[in-house]
Amino acid sequence: MDKNEMRQKWEELYAIMESSKNPKNMILFGEVMKLMMERSINYDQMFAATMLEKLCAVKWKNYVTADEADAVVLKMDPQPGWSREQWMKLMERFSLPLEETPYYNQWALYLTMCMKVSDSKATMARLMGKLPTELTADEVATGAHMLAMDVLKDKDGVFDLRRYFSL
């Protein structure tokens, strides 16, 4: 079989498994995936690490990778005003958790806080009786964190960061 034939066969078998109500099909796919992952770990660690990072999504209601967060933040207008490293230092200074199971991983929190700064900094300032330029970095960070928690831990659970940003 050539590459195209293999790809078509994979897609056919995956479609059967995906639409099947038979747990045996999912177990079989899981066993094959274990073998594929073991081979990747042994022969292509960068690929294996990337795939493991993607699979971590099973742990969270809102999950993004660092690269996905960076790509989205880069397109924000206005920019949130901090880098990932600066954001991490702020989170450390305030002793705020970077992730909380099952709600969000650290990059989902970072992206959501950036979104809140980009979209709502003027609103935060008004609520504090200030102009946006008068807000301190601490006020922006704490305000963005509170607004991020409102959506990431909303009891309705309908906020979906991946869908919101078409990831």
FENFEN-V650753 format. One record per residue. N is the residue number from 1. RES is the residue in one small letter. PSI is psi in radians with two decimals (NA if undefined). Layout:
BEGIN
((N	RES	PSI) (N	RES	PSI))
END
This chain:
BEGIN
((1	m	2.42) (2	d	3.12) (3	k	-0.76) (4	n	-0.72) (5	e	-0.71) (6	m	-0.74) (7	r	-0.78) (8	q	-0.73) (9	k	-0.76) (10	w	-0.84) (11	e	-0.69) (12	e	-0.85) (13	l	-0.66) (14	y	-0.75) (15	a	-0.70) (16	i	-0.84) (17	m	-0.79) (18	e	-0.66) (19	s	-0.15) (20	s	2.60) (21	k	0.09) (22	n	1.97) (23	p	-0.46) (24	k	-0.62) (25	n	-0.72) (26	m	-0.68) (27	i	-0.76) (28	l	-0.81) (29	f	-0.70) (30	g	-0.74) (31	e	-0.74) (32	v	-0.71) (33	m	-0.63) (34	k	-0.79) (35	l	-0.76) (36	m	-0.72) (37	m	-0.72) (38	e	-0.77) (39	r	-0.73) (40	s	-0.76) (41	i	-0.69) (42	n	-0.54) (43	y	-0.25) (44	d	1.34) (45	q	-0.61) (46	m	-0.77) (47	f	-0.79) (48	a	-0.75) (49	a	-0.71) (50	t	-0.76) (51	m	-0.69) (52	l	-0.70) (53	e	-0.72) (54	k	-0.68) (55	l	-0.37) (56	c	-0.28) (57	a	-0.41) (58	v	-0.31) (59	k	-0.27) (60	w	2.60) (61	k	-0.63) (62	n	2.05) (63	y	2.32) (64	v	2.75) (65	t	2.89) (66	a	-0.76) (67	d	-0.71) (68	e	-0.77) (69	a	-0.81) (70	d	-0.75) (71	a	-0.71) (72	v	-0.80) (73	v	-0.65) (74	l	-0.52) (75	k	-0.10) (76	m	2.49) (77	d	1.97) (78	p	2.80) (79	q	2.58) (80	p	-0.42) (81	g	0.16) (82	w	2.64) (83	s	3.00) (84	r	-0.72) (85	e	-0.75) (86	q	-0.70) (87	w	-0.76) (88	m	-0.73) (89	k	-0.69) (90	l	-0.77) (91	m	-0.71) (92	e	-0.80) (93	r	-0.66) (94	f	0.02) (95	s	0.75) (96	l	2.42) (97	p	2.44) (98	l	-0.44) (99	e	2.72) (100	e	1.99) (101	t	2.35) (102	p	0.24) (103	y	-0.88) (104	y	2.61) (105	n	3.04) (106	q	-0.62) (107	w	-0.46) (108	a	-0.70) (109	l	-0.81) (110	y	-0.87) (111	l	-0.73) (112	t	-0.71) (113	m	-0.71) (114	c	-0.75) (115	m	-0.78) (116	k	-0.67) (117	v	-0.81) (118	s	-0.74) (119	d	-0.49) (120	s	0.24) (121	k	-0.72) (122	a	-0.68) (123	t	-0.75) (124	m	-0.78) (125	a	-0.81) (126	r	-0.74) (127	l	-0.47) (128	m	0.05) (129	g	0.57) (130	k	2.96) (131	l	2.67) (132	p	-0.62) (133	t	-0.26) (134	e	-0.18) (135	l	2.40) (136	t	2.85) (137	a	-0.63) (138	d	-0.72) (139	e	-0.71) (140	v	-0.81) (141	a	-0.80) (142	t	-0.68) (143	g	-0.78) (144	a	-0.66) (145	h	-0.78) (146	m	-0.77) (147	l	-0.64) (148	a	-0.73) (149	m	-0.60) (150	d	-0.67) (151	v	-0.65) (152	l	-0.49) (153	k	0.36) (154	d	2.31) (155	k	-0.55) (156	d	-0.52) (157	g	0.47) (158	v	-0.24) (159	f	2.25) (160	d	1.74) (161	l	-0.68) (162	r	-0.77) (163	r	-0.72) (164	y	-0.74) (165	f	0.22) (166	s	0.85) (167	l	NA))
END
